[in-house]
Amino acid sequence: MGRINCFIPFVSPEQAEQTIQNLKDQELVNKIYLLATVDKPTPVEGCEMVPVNVLFSSETMREIAQRADADYVLFYTKYDTLKMAPFAIERFVKLGDDTQSGLLYADHYNVTDKGADKAPVIDYQMGSLRDDFDFGSVMFFCGKCFKQAVEAMKANYEFAGLYDLRLKLSQFAAITHINEFLYSDVELDTRKSGEKIFDYVDPRNRGRQIEMEKACTEHLKEVGGYLSPKRVDENGEKVPNFRHIEFNQGDFEVEATVMIPVRNRIRTIRDAIDSVLKQECNFKFNLMVVDNFSTDGTREAIAEYNDPRLIHIIADYYDMGIGGYWNLAAHRANVGKFIVQLDSDDMYKDEHTLQTMIDAFYEQNVAMVVGTYQMTDINLNPIPPGIIDHREWTPENGRNNALRINGLGAPRAFYTPVLREVKIPNTSYGEDYALGLNISRHYQIGRVYDPVYLCRRWDDNSDASLDVEKMNRNNLYKDRIRTWELQARIAMNKKGEC
């Protein structure tokens, strides 16, 4: 009956005892392997010990493949207790047989000291390229597919082995989400959503990020979605593979416009406006505050200012998100040649931010500039992880790596004629990310690595404490954005237009 080889992380018999017993009770389980990351692990009766250095390394994936002699591989990715629902193992096998998928994963429950919470996950798609895609803690592989994916792996990663493997597997096999709750495990990371979203840019994780970037870039090359930084011109010379900009399109009254979309930010809107109006520049600029149904005094606070540079736009449209308001501002006659973002609860770092951002356009010949920001609390006190400089965005590979990461940084600034041409999706989440991906398909995106922006984290941030359903909706949409962009890049490469 044994059709499954199980591989579970192991530190001590006490840590793994209940998981092992739960799996031993399953008739379909053939063998249980303990992936031991400790020296001289204590043997466990009925299990085979597999010493590994790092749980998700390429070496560990190869160790699993060597032992994968059953129909399926169950890989448990947590050090906590796994408890399968009655007949859940049979369900995994049944759907594996029926769908011939290379990988199956399921909804589940997270158990904490506060009780059990549902943890639904989202469907996998072509654009599910971020390395933190949530499969849950049980990954159920076709044994032959696992081996085939390992054989296709070219690198030896310390951290990106599992990521590399599932990218390779996705190239030839289906990845199937079972939207049924089939198991429970313990959730140790109980931080709010707003405290987790910056993990991938934490400087302490830089080595891991470099590996993930390499694995993703290799995958993009293999599926035809990679964009080279160089191309060969008609003279046989290698030249930058980006469109050149002369910055002479259109007739603009001012050089730059700062755009603040706002709704009900009475606690922070004055700080944001003040940080713009104090900017010292060698060019003319204005500020557009697009106000959407504010009812808490924000609208009245904006009206207090008697400064001709401030343009207060009342935009009470029920069917328009932040991206829609950006489009409105970008197409106004009094908008600047460049338009620069500022969120209503954030601030520019000092009076030189705007000049620095605009200078970068001319110095780097780019259609979009992304700055560097400092994380603070509502009172402007620095908080971890500190300065977010998105070093993963490089001139050589930034537009490819952008398909893996979940954001591009702040502040973001755009050459208005390009922004008008591309336009921003009419949403209030991911709209800036979609725009950055689209622009980077043809244009270089510039970077400012000195902090020029204060990103304030507080209880009213739109992503401060999201429930799992809202996080899933957000992540599903960003994956769709990546899918659409990857499809466009593959088609463009096939036509030789890049």
Phi and psi in degrees as a GROMACS rama.xvg file:
@    title "Ramachandran Plot"
@    xaxis  label "Phi"
@    yaxis  label "Psi"
@TYPE xy
-66.7965  111.118  GLY-2
-117.465  1.76043  ARG-3
-129.776  132.435  ILE-4
-100.91  126.677  ASN-5
-104.894  136.869  CYS-6
-125.909  118.493  PHE-7
-128.996  145.762  ILE-8
-65.7628  144.421  PRO-9
-138.446  130.629  PHE-10
-119.899  -44.0165  VAL-11
-152.623  159.404  SER-12
-58.3956  -35.0263  PRO-13
-65.7739  -41.2907  GLU-14
-64.9805  -38.1673  GLN-15
-102.975  -1.98648  ALA-16
-55.4895  -52.0642  GLU-17
-68.2459  -38.2225  GLN-18
-62.5119  -44.8804  THR-19
-60.2563  -46.1793  ILE-20
-63.7816  -40.6073  GLN-21
-60.5991  -37.4931  ASN-22
-77.3539  -34.7065  LEU-23
-63.006  -28.0855  LYS-24
-76.8182  -6.00885  ASP-25
-92.7278  122.849  GLN-26
-64.0539  -30.1897  GLU-27
-79.4406  -7.88774  LEU-28
-80.0639  126.545  VAL-29
-89.4784  -58.8765  ASN-30
-137.996  153.687  LYS-31
-119.218  121.867  ILE-32
-110.289  135.717  TYR-33
-104.525  116.319  LEU-34
-84.7581  96.2193  LEU-35
-92.3073  119.38  ALA-36
-102.029  14.9869  THR-37
-117.276  155.247  VAL-38
-74.4611  142.021  ASP-39
48.4658  60.3912  LYS-40
-65.8852  147.078  PRO-41
-73.2899  125.766  THR-42
-61.8675  149.681  PRO-43
-125.039  127.425  VAL-44
-60.8134  134.825  GLU-45
83.3304  2.85732  GLY-46
-126.818  152.456  CYS-47
-105.798  129.788  GLU-48
-84.3887  133.159  MET-49
-123.865  100.338  VAL-50
-66.7363  128.819  PRO-51
-136.582  154.822  VAL-52
-85.8074  -48.3117  ASN-53
-131.463  133.554  VAL-54
-58.8149  -41.5686  LEU-55
-104.685  21.8767  PHE-56
-77.6961  164.523  SER-57
-62.1313  -37.0524  SER-58
-60.0209  -42.4778  GLU-59
-64.5902  -40.875  THR-60
-60.7448  -38.2495  MET-61
-71.479  -35.5759  ARG-62
-62.9663  -40.7377  GLU-63
-64.7334  -44.6705  ILE-64
-60.9377  -36.2316  ALA-65
-63.1678  -28.6486  GLN-66
-102.957  -1.46398  ARG-67
-80.3954  78.3058  ALA-68
-107.332  11.6358  ASP-69
-107.921  176.231  ALA-70
-63.1547  -35.6868  ASP-71
-133.185  153.967  TYR-72
-117.558  119.835  VAL-73
-100.232  115.69  LEU-74
-111.489  112.88  PHE-75
-93.1261  126.255  TYR-76
-102.465  6.28387  THR-77
-115.628  161.042  LYS-78
-95.051  15.9401  TYR-79
-101.168  -169.935  ASP-80
-90.3645  127.009  THR-81
-101.015  129.225  LEU-82
-128.256  111.702  LYS-83
-79.1207  141.728  MET-84
-67.1298  156.335  ALA-85
-54.2658  128.042  PRO-86
66.9865  12.9746  PHE-87
-67.6173  -39.9197  ALA-88
-59.4439  -44.467  ILE-89
-60.3539  -35.7324  GLU-90
-66.6455  -43.5167  ARG-91
-57.5387  -47.531  PHE-92
-64.8138  -44.4897  VAL-93
-56.8693  -49.1255  LYS-94
-72.3235  -29.7243  LEU-95
-63.318  -44.8265  GLY-96
-64.4347  -42.9195  ASP-97
-70.2205  -40.9186  ASP-98
-95.6801  -15.8112  THR-99
55.7387  35.6161  GLN-100
-75.815  153.851  SER-101
-81.8754  -27.4606  GLY-102
-149.907  134.498  LEU-103
-123.587  146.873  LEU-104
-147.514  160.615  TYR-105
-139.442  162.012  ALA-106
-67.0182  161.056  ASP-107
-159.835  -173.701  HIS-108
-117.376  141.687  TYR-109
-101.657  126.187  ASN-110
-107.768  123.654  VAL-111
-126.173  -177.023  THR-112
-68.7962  -9.56371  ASP-113
-96.6074  -3.03399  LYS-114
126.771  -162.997  GLY-115
-111.688  128.778  ALA-116
-118.732  140.645  ASP-117
-64.6129  140.2  LYS-118
-130.582  72.7682  ALA-119
-69.1321  150.133  PRO-120
-117.948  178.087  VAL-121
-111.166  166.171  ILE-122
-71.0424  142.283  ASP-123
-81.4564  143.386  TYR-124
-145.91  177.297  GLN-125
-53.6968  -37.8251  MET-126
-87.4864  8.85085  GLY-127
-80.1686  63.6115  SER-128
-95.6905  -11.456  LEU-129
-66.168  141.328  ARG-130
-73.4973  -12.6677  ASP-131
-101.174  21.9074  ASP-132
-54.6849  133.499  PHE-133
-91.1209  104.661  ASP-134
-91.5979  0.413398  PHE-135
78.7647  -172.051  GLY-136
-97.5223  -4.1585  SER-137
-113.837  115.562  VAL-138
-112.471  119.232  MET-139
-110.48  102.602  PHE-140
-99.5137  145.887  PHE-141
-65.1329  127.786  CYS-142
-59.3163  -45.25  GLY-143
-65.9795  -37.9509  LYS-144
-66.0025  -38.3745  CYS-145
-59.656  -48.4502  PHE-146
-60.9143  -42.3599  LYS-147
-64.0974  -40.1514  GLN-148
-66.0578  -40.7656  ALA-149
-63.2237  -41.012  VAL-150
-61.4254  -28.8177  GLU-151
-82.2817  -11.9285  ALA-152
-72.0692  130.488  MET-153
-103.873  -24.3248  LYS-154
-106.46  168.303  ALA-155
-117.729  96.895  ASN-156
-98.4129  144.981  TYR-157
-81.7625  -36.7697  GLU-158
-115.08  -25.9147  PHE-159
-100.719  17.9998  ALA-160
-62.9873  -49.0492  GLY-161
-66.0827  -39.6325  LEU-162
-61.3539  -46.5342  TYR-163
-60.3135  -42.0974  ASP-164
-63.1093  -45.7453  LEU-165
-73.5173  -27.27  ARG-166
-66.1181  -43.5282  LEU-167
-62.1332  -44.1261  LYS-168
-62.6953  -37.4182  LEU-169
-65.0845  -17.3788  SER-170
-76.405  -18.8191  GLN-171
-133.995  -5.22256  PHE-172
-138.634  156.297  ALA-173
-76.7915  144.443  ALA-174
-113.847  117.211  ILE-175
-115.816  128.038  THR-176
-91.2699  121.456  HIS-177
-92.4646  105.255  ILE-178
-83.9829  60.3969  ASN-179
-136.45  147.776  GLU-180
-88.0517  106.512  PHE-181
-112.119  -7.41745  LEU-182
-162.023  171.186  TYR-183
-131.766  144.828  SER-184
-148.066  174.671  ASP-185
-92.2823  132.399  VAL-186
-97.039  110.873  GLU-187
-89.5921  -31.0649  LEU-188
-86.0278  91.999  ASP-189
-99.0684  17.4502  THR-190
-65.0061  154.869  ARG-191
-69.1454  161.009  LYS-192
-57.8017  -38.7133  SER-193
-67.8464  -17.7623  GLY-194
-90.3125  -13.8354  GLU-195
-95.7183  -24.4082  LYS-196
-68.6007  -15.2385  ILE-197
-102.362  9.24259  PHE-198
-58.1937  -38.2525  ASP-199
-71.5611  -16.3136  TYR-200
-107.996  7.88493  VAL-201
-61.7352  123.757  ASP-202
-53.8765  -27.0674  PRO-203
-66.9538  -18.8051  ARG-204
-100.897  14.9621  ASN-205
-61.689  -43.4085  ARG-206
-59.5145  -41.1893  GLY-207
-63.6889  -41.3549  ARG-208
-64.7535  -37.0146  GLN-209
-62.2854  -42.2546  ILE-210
-63.7406  -44.1069  GLU-211
-62.1862  -39.3217  MET-212
-62.2268  -43.243  GLU-213
-62.2793  -43.4946  LYS-214
-64.5766  -42.0102  ALA-215
-67.7738  -41.0487  CYS-216
-62.3716  -41.3943  THR-217
-62.2509  -40.9797  GLU-218
-62.1558  -44.5958  HIS-219
-61.335  -38.3339  LEU-220
-63.7039  -39.6976  LYS-221
-72.4496  -28.6764  GLU-222
-97.9062  -1.23146  VAL-223
88.392  15.3407  GLY-224
-105.045  4.79283  GLY-225
-77.281  137.782  TYR-226
-111.138  116.443  LEU-227
-74.5345  145.305  SER-228
-75.7319  -14.6245  PRO-229
-126.547  153.339  LYS-230
-138.322  162.884  ARG-231
-96.7064  124.156  VAL-232
-85.3298  -174.138  ASP-233
-66.2037  -16.982  GLU-234
-96.0334  5.91061  ASN-235
80.5527  10.5807  GLY-236
-94.0088  145.586  GLU-237
-82.4065  123.304  LYS-238
-129.739  160.644  VAL-239
-56.537  137.674  PRO-240
-92.8924  52.6313  ASN-241
-139.38  152.018  PHE-242
-72.2542  137.411  ARG-243
-84.2092  146.764  HIS-244
-121.482  136.137  ILE-245
-97.8711  -13.3889  GLU-246
58.5144  36.9959  PHE-247
-123.367  13.4627  ASN-248
-81.9809  139.049  GLN-249
80.6512  169.067  GLY-250
-124.776  106.981  ASP-251
-114.56  138.224  PHE-252
-71.465  -33.0728  GLU-253
-129.924  159.541  VAL-254
-74.684  -38.0384  GLU-255
-142.156  147.963  ALA-256
-125.68  131.992  THR-257
-94.898  132.592  VAL-258
-114.884  123.258  MET-259
-121.402  106.87  ILE-260
-82.0493  137.973  PRO-261
-146.982  144.526  VAL-262
-149.302  117.655  ARG-263
52.9042  65.289  ASN-264
-130.183  51.2947  ARG-265
-62.1736  -28.1046  ILE-266
-73.923  -22.0377  ARG-267
-127.146  -14.6721  THR-268
-64.2188  -36.1305  ILE-269
-64.6888  -40.6521  ARG-270
-60.3428  -43.283  ASP-271
-62.9301  -48.0274  ALA-272
-62.6209  -46.0237  ILE-273
-59.9145  -37.4859  ASP-274
-67.7019  -22.224  SER-275
-84.2908  -47.3964  VAL-276
-66.1739  -17.6247  LEU-277
-90.8444  4.94831  LYS-278
-65.0764  139.063  GLN-279
-108.453  112.881  GLU-280
-134.948  157.223  CYS-281
-94.3521  22.5396  ASN-282
-145.557  166.696  PHE-283
-81.2608  143.583  LYS-284
-145.54  161.867  PHE-285
-136.597  175.654  ASN-286
-129.913  123.795  LEU-287
-107.453  118.143  MET-288
-105.913  110.894  VAL-289
-96.3361  110.856  VAL-290
-100.674  122.808  ASP-291
-116.634  98.8168  ASN-292
55.9738  34.5611  PHE-293
-69.1546  135.638  SER-294
-129.898  3.24434  THR-295
-104.299  12.9763  ASP-296
103.622  -5.59325  GLY-297
-60.1903  -45.2103  THR-298
-60.2888  -42.0157  ARG-299
-69.0688  -35.7621  GLU-300
-64.5349  -40.0227  ALA-301
-64.3698  -39.1645  ILE-302
-68.4283  -15.4791  ALA-303
-65.7249  -26.578  GLU-304
-77.1406  133.064  TYR-305
-115.168  68.4958  ASN-306
-132.916  120.543  ASP-307
-62.3341  -16.8469  PRO-308
-75.7769  -18.9287  ARG-309
-91.6745  122.294  LEU-310
-113.011  112.159  ILE-311
-94.11  113.774  HIS-312
-106.202  117.15  ILE-313
-87.2515  115.905  ILE-314
-130.596  73.7221  ALA-315
-89.6504  76.3288  ASP-316
-110.08  123.878  TYR-317
-68.433  -27.1412  TYR-318
-101.688  23.5552  ASP-319
-127.424  131.083  MET-320
-98.7937  -170.391  GLY-321
-59.956  -40.0274  ILE-322
-60.5242  -38.1616  GLY-323
-63.7691  -39.0788  GLY-324
-68.3709  -34.932  TYR-325
-60.9945  -43.1955  TRP-326
-62.2411  -40.821  ASN-327
-58.9616  -48.1988  LEU-328
-64.1285  -42.706  ALA-329
-64.3708  -25.1124  ALA-330
-100.899  7.60484  HIS-331
-76.3419  149.962  ARG-332
-65.7012  -30.2219  ALA-333
-95.5617  17.3788  ASN-334
-77.366  155.827  VAL-335
-83.2282  171.228  GLY-336
-62.4794  -31.8331  LYS-337
-123.22  146.004  PHE-338
-125.816  129.648  ILE-339
-120.523  136.552  VAL-340
-84.4646  143.184  GLN-341
-148.487  122.781  LEU-342
-76.0286  152.622  ASP-343
-70.2031  -14.7817  SER-344
-108.98  10.9932  ASP-345
-113.39  -179.84  ASP-346
-145.739  153.929  MET-347
-74.7956  144.546  TYR-348
-65.653  -42.8716  LYS-349
-154.034  -170.741  ASP-350
-78.15  0.639377  GLU-351
-105.642  1.06633  HIS-352
-59.0841  -49.6957  THR-353
-64.4287  -43.4115  LEU-354
-60.9779  -42.2293  GLN-355
-61.7429  -44.4564  THR-356
-66.2864  -42.4432  MET-357
-70.8025  -38.6153  ILE-358
-57.8626  -34.9764  ASP-359
-63.0972  -31.9376  ALA-360
-59.4463  -48.9156  PHE-361
-73.6617  -37.4599  TYR-362
-68.331  -33.8054  GLU-363
-110.11  -4.14602  GLN-364
49.2268  69.2401  ASN-365
-130.475  159.372  VAL-366
-94.3706  -13.5758  ALA-367
-149.013  142.489  MET-368
-124.184  135.128  VAL-369
-117.38  129.867  VAL-370
-94.4424  -165.896  GLY-371
-121.966  140.591  THR-372
-126.717  157.499  TYR-373
-106.714  128.024  GLN-374
-78.1864  130.512  MET-375
-138.186  168.122  THR-376
-86.0476  -174.065  ASP-377
-64.1131  -23.4707  ILE-378
-96.0466  13.0783  ASN-379
71.9328  18.4065  LEU-380
-81.1185  131.108  ASN-381
-59.5337  139.603  PRO-382
-132.949  158.329  ILE-383
-64.0046  149.977  PRO-384
-85.8282  17.3462  PRO-385
87.3597  -124.938  GLY-386
-85.7739  126.746  ILE-387
-108.055  103.815  ILE-388
-107.57  -2.14451  ASP-389
47.1857  55.8497  HIS-390
-64.2395  -14.6466  ARG-391
-70.5743  -11.0933  GLU-392
-91.4181  103.04  TRP-393
-112.536  153.466  THR-394
-58.5183  -32.1875  PRO-395
-76.571  -40.1858  GLU-396
-132.502  8.63664  ASN-397
-58.0649  -42.5506  GLY-398
-72.031  -21.5173  ARG-399
-80.7004  -45.7214  ASN-400
-65.7852  -23.0605  ASN-401
-61.0081  -24.1358  ALA-402
-74.7115  -12.0091  LEU-403
-98.8951  -39.0188  ARG-404
-82.3976  170.648  ILE-405
-106.571  4.20602  ASN-406
-169.355  166.781  GLY-407
-114.305  -8.01955  LEU-408
105.018  -178.286  GLY-409
-154.677  154.39  ALA-410
-75.922  160.982  PRO-411
-111.801  136.541  ARG-412
-132.952  149.892  ALA-413
-136.165  145.164  PHE-414
-74.4647  117.015  TYR-415
-56.8889  -42.4067  THR-416
-58.8052  -37.1791  PRO-417
-70.0421  -41.1981  VAL-418
-61.2261  -40.991  LEU-419
-64.0802  -35.565  ARG-420
-72.2307  -45.5325  GLU-421
-78.0308  -45.7651  VAL-422
66.7803  158.13  LYS-423
-107.645  138.489  ILE-424
-56.9407  141.274  PRO-425
-81.6406  67.0588  ASN-426
-133.182  172.205  THR-427
-114.944  13.9482  SER-428
-147.354  129.519  TYR-429
79.886  -0.35301  GLY-430
-65.3663  -38.3715  GLU-431
-70.8587  -34.4756  ASP-432
-65.7736  -45.5306  TYR-433
-59.6657  -41.6949  ALA-434
-63.8686  -44.3868  LEU-435
-61.617  -42.4943  GLY-436
-61.4459  -44.322  LEU-437
-64.1897  -45.5258  ASN-438
-63.8565  -40.4843  ILE-439
-68.9241  -15.2445  SER-440
-60.4067  -33.7148  ARG-441
-121.279  -25.3117  HIS-442
-117.911  151.467  TYR-443
-73.5199  143.397  GLN-444
-106.755  126.596  ILE-445
-85.414  163.995  GLY-446
-132.643  143.676  ARG-447
-119.764  117.45  VAL-448
-96.1026  -7.29303  TYR-449
-85.4236  139.442  ASP-450
-61.3068  126.833  PRO-451
-129.244  5.56277  VAL-452
-147.85  141.836  TYR-453
-109.772  113.697  LEU-454
-97.1182  110.111  CYS-455
-94.9935  124.739  ARG-456
-100.502  125.912  ARG-457
-154.608  175.676  TRP-458
-62.5778  -23.0777  ASP-459
-93.0964  2.82809  ASP-460
-57.4603  145.509  ASN-461
-65.7638  -21.2363  SER-462
-117.872  23.1187  ASP-463
-70.0664  -42.2605  ALA-464
-149.204  79.0314  SER-465
-90.8606  145.016  LEU-466
-77.7271  167.644  ASP-467
-63.4497  -34.2627  VAL-468
-67.371  -39.5552  GLU-469
-68.9931  -41.0927  LYS-470
-61.0978  -40.9311  MET-471
-64.2586  -40.8276  ASN-472
-61.711  -44.0994  ARG-473
-62.1585  -47.282  ASN-474
-66.8706  -37.8176  ASN-475
-63.3686  -40.0975  LEU-476
-67.3476  -42.3678  TYR-477
-65.6912  -35.8852  LYS-478
-63.7631  -36.8306  ASP-479
-66.2535  -40.4954  ARG-480
-57.4998  -44.8367  ILE-481
-65.6957  -39.123  ARG-482
-60.7888  -48.9855  THR-483
-60.7271  -42.8393  TRP-484
-67.5108  -41.8774  GLU-485
-63.8062  -41.4905  LEU-486
-60.3637  -41.9601  GLN-487
-65.4001  -39.2982  ALA-488
-70.4129  -38.6616  ARG-489
-62.6695  -44.8438  ILE-490
-63.3888  -40.7847  ALA-491
-64.8402  -41.1014  MET-492
-65.0148  -39.0048  ASN-493
-63.3489  -33.9401  LYS-494
-84.1698  -7.24444  LYS-495
71.7987  25.6383  GLY-496
-87.9536  -13.6322  GLU-497
